[in-house]
């Protein structure tokens, strides 16, 4: 009897242990999405503050749990093993949180869906970040792995068959697609969970959204916003006739002078003296002021702040507004394989030799693939631009020396577009030095190089004009940055989209026709052509009229006002049938 009793007790004990393990496995399976959410939110911040933020808003925490649970459940239906589903979901979310962690520390900007356009250039993008192992990232990874290990030990196999898989996966997939694609579905859901939502291209509004929502809800909301952004629809009544109706008659003229033209889009360059609170010395802008006094100084409203240089570059290369493309963060992704109607193309028709210079990799933003379609005769990237670096990137001197050489080497007048790199973030701190101080050292070097460029151009016997503008204000990541001292918020940040530009010539050139009011960046190439007395293009003639109607046409300035003429001509040239090209 004792042997039978012991055997029975052992069976009962094993059964209880099995039941306990099964219950524990079930609990771990159910709570896995919540653990993934907590690890993700704490990891992207590097401390508990982000977690405490979403705990204060339980509805956002619940939304995050349900969203991750939907992804986790979809994978679970396919693999039937909870630990495998949790591993795939958890590792993916952990990687995303690391990307956010490093991106914000490098640029002060949060990771968005638009950044997926950089994944083909992830190596180049990573150079902007200071990649090092932080203890917080290791701790959160270990906690995630510990949970996944527990799930593996107490694994729960879900006995799904195809009768469960197909309807279940279909229901989740359809719900997700409907949520992201149909605003009338997503908007009330965001409202119900108290998620800060609504489209905006303003970096400061995006920052406020992130602080309110945390990473997961921010990304989900950003996906719905991005889908609306990339869904660029043809303007009302778009047709060949509507494009023809926009045409303005222009008279052929023979310009007195066809000067060389150097367009400098200077990375993160701006004049911080406009903010008296910062007490910035004039010494940083000595040659910039000389250029302004000898030529002309105006103000342009740029389409970005702190990053996304390619948006400003697009407006200068095409003379078209990003706003008409829904403010897309990646305009280069919209370009087709055909020859493009660009500013360089205009100069080519006027008998100019054309060149593009950018001392960084040709792969970044797919420039090496796209720019041959922009009517440039020569393309120069970092491999083709010799010279010393200023700290991490090529010194501005290298660009300016190459531009002078290009002018000397060509008998025809030359148009050159330069996108510099010298003052690109990150602004690495030295001991006892702020990011702002580090940045201003770069501005002083740029100013020195401008002085040298002017001297070089004065010594060549060719009329040459220089237009220079910064692509955007820099972004500082440190606490109590220059912008914090200025009290900049989403309500008063428009000044950080206003960039000074200068136009200077090495010969007697009248710039009195240049506008004194603030204008959008994309007008500058057309304004310059007019001021030089060059033959006007039909696109330029259209822009002459529209600058009077919409002098500033940028999402960051006004998201609601529409200009049908600008929208139609931009859509036609970039996405439409290209009637204007004919």
N, C-alpha and C positions, 0 to 999 in steps of 0.2 A: 504493500500500500504506500510505503514511503517513497519508493521509486516513482510510482505513478503520480503521487502527489507532487513530487519535485518536478517531474516532467510537465505536469499540468501548470504548475506555477511558472515554470520557465516559458511555456507557450504564452501564458497570460502576460508575462513580463515583456516578451518579445512583441506581442500584439500591441501592448500599451506603448512600447517604445516606437513601434512602427506608426501607430496612430499619432503619437506625439511628433515624430519626425514629419509625418504627413501634414499635420496641422501647422507645424513650424514652416515647412516648405510652402504651404498655402499662404501663410501670413507674409513670408518674404516675397512671394510672387506678387501679391496684391500691393504691398508697400514699395516695391522696387521703383515705380515711376516717381513716387514722392522722394525717395532717397536720391534719385538721379537729379531731380529738380534742386534739392538742397545743395548737393555737391556742385552743380553747375553754377548756381547763383553765388555761392560763397567763393568758388574758385575764380570766377571772372573778376571779382572785386579784390581778391587777395586777403580779405578779412571778413568779419561777420556783419559789417555795416549794411551790405546789400540785402543779406538775409533778413536782418532786422527790419529793413524797409518794407519788404514784401509781407513780413509777418504782421506789420501794422495794417496792411490791407489784405485780409484773409481771402477776399474774393479774387485777387490777382494770383495768390498762391494756389487757390482752387483751380483757376483757369490753367495755370502752368501744369498742374497735376493732370488735368483732363486732357490737355494737348499731348503731353508726353505719353500718357496712358494710351491714347489713340495710336500713336506711332508704335509703341511697345506691343499693343494688342494686335496690330496688323502683322508685325513680324512674328509674334507668337502663333498666330493662326497658320503661318507658313512653316515654321520650324518645329512647332509642337514641344519645344523645350524652353521653359521659362528662363533658365540661366543663359541660354544662347541669345534669346530675345533681349534680355536685360544687358548683356555684354555689348551687343551691337548698338543698342540705343544709348547706353551709358558712355561707351567709349566715344561715340560720335558727338554727344553733347559735351563731354569733357574736352574734346579737341576744339569744338567751337568756343568754349569758354576760355581756352588758352589763347586762341586767335584774338578774341576780344580783349583779353588781358594785355597781350603784347601790343596790339594795335593802339589801344588807348594810351599806353605808356609812351609809345613812339610818336604819336601824332596828336593826341588829345581828342581824336574823333572816334566814335563808336563804330564797330563793325556793322555793316548793313548788307542787304541783298545785292546792292549795286557793286559791292566789292568782289563778288564772285567773278566779275569780268576780269579781275586781276589774277585769277587762279592759274592761268597759263603763264603768268610772269611772277609766280610766287617767290622765286629765288631773288629777283630784283627787288620786289616789294619788301622782302625780309631784310634787305640791307638797310632799310630805313629804321629798323627796330634794333634795340639793344637786347639781343637774345642772351639770357642767362637763366640759370635754374634758381627759382625762388622757393624757399622752404614751404610756403603756403601751398604751392602747386603740387609739391611732393606729398604733403600730408593729405590733401584732398584726393590725390590719385590712390594713395594707400587705403584710404577709407572706402573709396569706390571698389577697389580690388578685394578688400576684406568682405564687403557685402556680396560681391559676385561669387567669391569663394564659398561663402555660406550658402548661397543659392545652389551652387554646384553640389555641395555636400548633401543638402536636403532637397535635391532637385525634384521638381514635380512635372511629370509627363502628362500633357493634356491630350486626351484621346479624341482628337478631332479627326473627322474624315472629310472628304471633299464636299459632302452635303453641308457641313458647317463652314468649311474654308471659303468656298466661293461666295455664298451670301454675306459672310462676315467681312471678308476683305473688300468685296464690292461696296458694302454699306459704308465702311470707313473711307474708302477711296472717293466715293461719290460725295460723301459729306465734306471731306477735305476740299475737293475741287469746288464744290458749291460755296463753301465758306470763303475761300480765297478769291474766287472769280466774281462773286455776286455781292456787291456792297450792301444791298438791302438785307442780306443775311448776316454778314460780318459786323456791320455797324451796330445793330441792336444788341448783338452778343457782347461787343466791346463795352457798350454802355451798361449792360447788365452786370458785368464784372468790374466796373469802375476803371477800365483801362483807358489811359490817355491816348486818344486817337485823332486822326485827321491829317491829311497830306500837308506836307510843308518841305520846302527846300532849305529852310533857314536852319543853320547849324545849331543855333542857340535854342531853338524850339525842340530840335531833336535831342539835345542834351537834357532838357527838362522832361521830355518824354521818357528818356532812359532812366532818369532818377525816379520818376513816378512808377514806371512799369517793371523795372528790372530787366535782365537780359532776354529771357525767353519771351515774355509778352511783347517786349520791344521788337524783337526779330519777327514775331508772328504778325504784329501790326505793320511792320515795315514791308513784309512780303505783300500784303494787300495793297499797300501804298505803291510799291514798285510795280506791281502788275498794272495798276492804273497808269503809271508813268510810261511804261513801255508800250502800252496799248495806244499808239498814236494813230488817230483816225484822220482820214482825209477831211480837209475843211469843207464846209457846206458848199454845194454846187461846184466842186472842183472839176475842171475840165480843161481841155486845150484852149477853149475860147476864153474862159475866165483868166487864164494866165496871159493870153494875148491882150486882153483888156487892161492888164496892169502895165503894159509896156508904155514907156514915155519916149517920145521922139527926141533924139539927140543929134546934134550937129557935129559933123566931122571937123576937127580942128588940127592945126599943126602946132604943137607946143614949142615955145621958144627954147626951152631947155628940157632935156630928159635926164634928170640927175640919177645917180645911183641912190637906191633906197635901202636903208638898213632898219628893219623892224626888230627891236629887242624886247622880248617878253622876259622880264627879269624875275627869276624865281623868288617868291615871297618878299619882293622889294616893296617898301612903302615909306612914306615920310611921317614918322611918329611925332614930329614937331607940332602937328595939328592938335595934339593933346597937351595942353600947357602943364597939366598936373605931373607929367613925366619928366619935365625939365631936360629935354634932349638938346644937346649942344648943336649949333650950326656946323661945327667942325666935321660932323658925319656926312654933311651934304654940300661941301664946298663946290665941287665940280657940277653937281646936280643943279645948284643955284646958278652957276655960270651958264650952263646950258639953257636954263629957264630964262635968264636975263637976255641972253643973246638970241634966243629963239622964242618959244611959246610954251606956256605951262597951262594945262587944263585938267579937268577931272572926269574920270570915266567910272561908270558903275559896272562892276565886274559880277559874273554869275556864280562866284563861289567864295568860300572863306576857309582858310587853313589847309586846303588840300584840293584834290581833283583838278590839278593844273590843266588837264586835257579839255575841260570845259571852256576855260579862257582861251586856250590855244585854238580850239575849234572856231570860236567867234572871230579871232583875228585872221585865221587862215581862210575862212569862208566868207566873212563879213555878213553872217546870218545869226539870228538870236537862238540861243539854247531854249529859251522859253517856248518857242514855237514847236519844240520837240519834247514838250512836257518837262523841261528841265533835266533831261536824262543825265545820269552821272557818267555814262559811257557812250558819248556820241560816236566814237570811232567804230563801235559795233554796228552802227546803222549804215555805214558806207558800203556800197556795192562794188563790183569789180570794174566798173566803167571809169573812164577819165572823168574827173570831177571839175565842176565849175567853181574854181577857187580864186583867191586874190592873186596867187602865183600865175594862174591861167590868164588872168587879165594882163599882167605885165608881159607874159609871153606874147600875147597878141600885139603888144606895143613895141615888140622888138627887143625885149629885155632878156638877158641871161638870168636864170633863177637858181637859187641855192637855199638849202635848209640846213641848219646847224643845231645839234643838241648833244652835249657831251655826256651822254649816258647810253645805255644799251639800246640797240635798235629793236630789241624784242619787246621792251616795255611799252605798254599800250599799243602793241602791234604796229609801231610807227614804221619799222623797216618794211613791213608788208604793204601798208596803206599809202605812205607818202609818195611812192612812185606814180600814183594815180592823181597827184595834186599838181602836176605840171612843173615839178622842180627838175632842173637839169642835173644838179649835183646834190647828193645827200651826204652829210657829214655827221657821224656819231662819235662816241668816245674813242673808237679805234682809229678814226681818221683825223682827230683833232689833237695834235701834239701839244705838250705843255705840262707845267707843274700843277699839282692840286693845291687848293686852299683848304686845309683840313681834309675833310672826307671826299670832296668833289672837285672837279676841274675848275681851276681859277678862271674868273671871267676874262682875264687877259688872254687866255688861249682862244676863246671865242672871238674876241675883238681882233686879235692878230690874224686869225683865219679869215675874217670878213675883209680886212684890208687887203690881204693877199689875193682873195677871190676877185676883188675889184681891179687890182693891178694886173691880174692874169687874163682879164677878158676885155676885148675891145668894145663890145657892146655895153650899154648901160646895164647895171646889175641890180637885181632885187634880191635881198637876203632876209630870211626870217631866222632869228636866233631865239631858241628857248634855252635859257641858262639853267645851271644846276647848283652853282656855288652856295647859295643861301638856303638850300633845302634842309628841312628838319632831318634828324633830330638835333636839337641844340644842347649838346652834351655839356654838363656843368663842370666847371673847374672849381677848385676849393675857394670858397668865398665869392663865387660869381653866380649871378642869376642867369636863367635862360635868356632873358632880355639882354643882358650885358653881352653874353656870348653871341647872340644874334646881331647886335649892333656892331660888333667887330667885323662881321662879314659885310655889313652895309658900308662900313668905312672903306673896306678893301674894294668893293664895287665902285665906290665914288672915286677912288684913286685910279682905277682902270678906265673909268669914263673920261677922266682928265687926259690920260695917255691916248685914248682913242681920238679925242678932239685934236690933240697935237698931231697925231698921225694923219688925220684927214685934212688938216690945214696944210700939210706938207705935200699932198698929192694934187696934181693939176687936173682934178676931175670933180665936177660939182656933185656933192653927196649930201643926202639928208638922212638924219637919224631920228627915229621915233622910238621912245622907250616908255614902257609901262610895266608895272608889277602885275603878276597873274592873280595874286590874292594876298591878304594879310597873313602873317605867320600865326601858327597856333602854339601856345605855350602850355605845357602839361603840368607845371609845378603849381603848388598851392600859393596863393597870394601873387598870381602872375600880374603882368601889366594890365590885363583886362579886368581882373578882380579889383585892382586899385582904381580903375576908371568906373567901376560899378556897371559894367556892360551886362545887359540882360537881353532877352528876346524882344523886349519892348523898345529898346534904344540902340540896337546893334547896327542900324543901317549905315552908320558912318564907317563901319568896318568892311563895307562893300564898295566904298568910294576910294578909288585909287588915282593918285596924281600921274599925269603923263606929260612928257616933254617932247618938243620937236625942235630940232636944231639943224642948221645947215652950215657948210664950210664956205658958202658964197652968199651973196646978197639975195635973200629970198623973203618975200613978204608973207607973213603968216596971219595977217590981220583978219582974214576970213574965217579963221578957226573959231569954233563956238566957245563962248565964255561960260555957258551953263553946263551942268552935269549931263553927260550923255552916256548911253550904254556902250560897252566896249566894242561891240560888233560894228558900230558906226565908224570907228577910228580909221580903218583902211580906206573907206570911201571919202571921209573928210580929208585925209592926207592927199589922196589923188586929186581932189578938187583944188586944194590949196596950192598944189604944184603946177596947176594949169595943164595937167595931162588930159588927154581925150577921155571924155566921160563914157562909161559903159552904160548899157540899159539898166543893169542892176543898180549901178551907182545913181542913176537918175531917179529910180524908184525910191532909193534910200534917202535922197535929198528931200523928197516929199514927206516920207514917213518920219524923219527926224523932227519935223515940225508938229506932226500928229502925236507921236510917242517918243519923245526924246530919251526916256528911260523905259525900256521894255525888257524887264528881268523879273523872274519869279520872286526873288528876294526883296524886290521893291514893291511889287503889287501882283498878287496871285490871281486876282479876279478879272482885271481889265484885259480885253482881247483886241488885237489888231488883226483884222482878217487879211489885209494885204501882206503883212509880214508872215503870218501863219501860212498863207497860200504859197507864197514864193519859196519859203523854206521847205515846206512839205514837198513841193514839186521838185526842187533841186536835190534834196537828200533822199526822199522816200518815194516820190511820185514817178510820173512818166517822163520827167525831164523835158517838158515842153520849153522851158526857159533856155535849156542848153542848145536847142535847135534854132 
